[in-house]
């Protein structure tokens, strides 16, 4: 596993995640795919900082409070509360 300052990258993550490496064949080319499961109970942090994927960018989650609120709502839905749908 890749080292970062003498430690493995995995050891710097908060909220344990199980990485899975898979060998795949893509049009005759053998590739190794790194599968990372979605967060289950809280955002995963690297060195105490959570990030989010937006397109090809990975900005700090704290810079996007609306996405943080949406993420927490998905991770911990309120009992008896349904998502509302608004007609335009």
C-alpha positions as CSV (number, residue, x, y, z in Angstrom):
1,X,0.0,0.0,0.0
2,X,1.2,3.5,-0.8
3,X,3.2,5.2,2.0
4,X,2.6,8.8,3.0
5,X,5.1,10.2,5.5
6,X,6.2,6.7,6.6
7,X,2.6,5.5,7.2
8,X,0.2,3.8,4.8
9,X,-2.5,5.9,3.3
10,X,-5.1,3.6,4.8
11,X,-3.9,4.2,8.3
12,X,-4.6,8.0,7.9
13,X,-8.3,7.4,7.1
14,X,-10.9,7.8,9.8
15,X,-13.9,5.4,9.4
16,X,-12.5,2.1,8.3
17,X,-13.2,1.1,4.7
18,X,-12.4,-2.1,3.0
19,X,-10.6,-1.6,-0.2
20,X,-11.0,-4.3,-2.8
21,X,-8.7,-4.8,-5.7
22,X,-10.1,-6.6,-8.8
23,X,-8.5,-7.8,-11.9
24,X,-10.7,-6.9,-14.9
25,X,-10.4,-7.4,-18.7
26,X,-11.3,-4.3,-20.7
27,X,-11.2,-5.0,-24.4
28,X,-8.3,-7.4,-24.0
29,X,-6.4,-5.2,-21.7
30,X,-5.8,-6.5,-18.1
31,X,-6.5,-3.8,-15.5
32,X,-6.5,-3.6,-11.7
33,X,-9.5,-1.8,-10.4
34,X,-9.6,-0.3,-6.9
35,X,-13.1,-0.6,-5.6
36,X,-13.9,1.7,-2.7
37,X,-17.4,1.3,-1.1
38,X,-19.6,4.3,-0.2
39,X,-19.6,5.6,3.3
40,X,-22.1,3.8,5.5
41,X,-22.3,5.8,8.7
42,X,-20.3,9.0,8.3
43,X,-18.0,10.7,5.8
44,X,-14.6,9.1,5.5
45,X,-11.8,11.6,6.5
46,X,-8.2,11.7,5.4
47,X,-6.0,13.4,8.1
48,X,-9.2,14.7,9.8
49,X,-10.5,16.3,6.6
50,X,-13.4,15.0,4.6
51,X,-13.5,15.4,0.8
52,X,-16.2,14.9,-1.8
53,X,-16.0,13.9,-5.5
54,X,-17.5,16.6,-7.8
55,X,-16.8,15.6,-11.4
56,X,-13.1,15.0,-11.5
57,X,-12.4,17.4,-8.6
58,X,-12.1,16.4,-4.9
59,X,-12.7,19.6,-2.9
60,X,-13.1,19.7,0.9
61,X,-16.6,18.6,2.0
62,X,-16.6,21.5,4.5
63,X,-16.5,23.9,1.5
64,X,-19.9,22.5,0.3
65,X,-22.3,22.7,3.3
66,X,-25.3,21.9,1.1
67,X,-23.7,18.6,0.0
68,X,-22.7,17.8,3.6
69,X,-26.3,18.3,4.7
70,X,-27.5,16.0,1.9
71,X,-24.9,13.4,2.8
72,X,-25.9,13.3,6.5
73,X,-29.6,13.1,5.5
74,X,-28.8,10.0,3.4
75,X,-26.5,8.4,6.0
76,X,-28.9,9.0,8.9
77,X,-32.5,9.4,7.7
78,X,-35.0,10.7,10.3
79,X,-37.5,8.0,11.3
80,X,-40.9,8.7,9.9
81,X,-39.7,11.5,7.7
82,X,-40.0,11.1,4.0
83,X,-38.2,13.1,1.3
84,X,-40.5,15.8,0.0
85,X,-41.1,16.3,-3.7
86,X,-41.9,19.7,-5.0
87,X,-43.6,20.3,-8.3
88,X,-42.3,23.3,-10.3
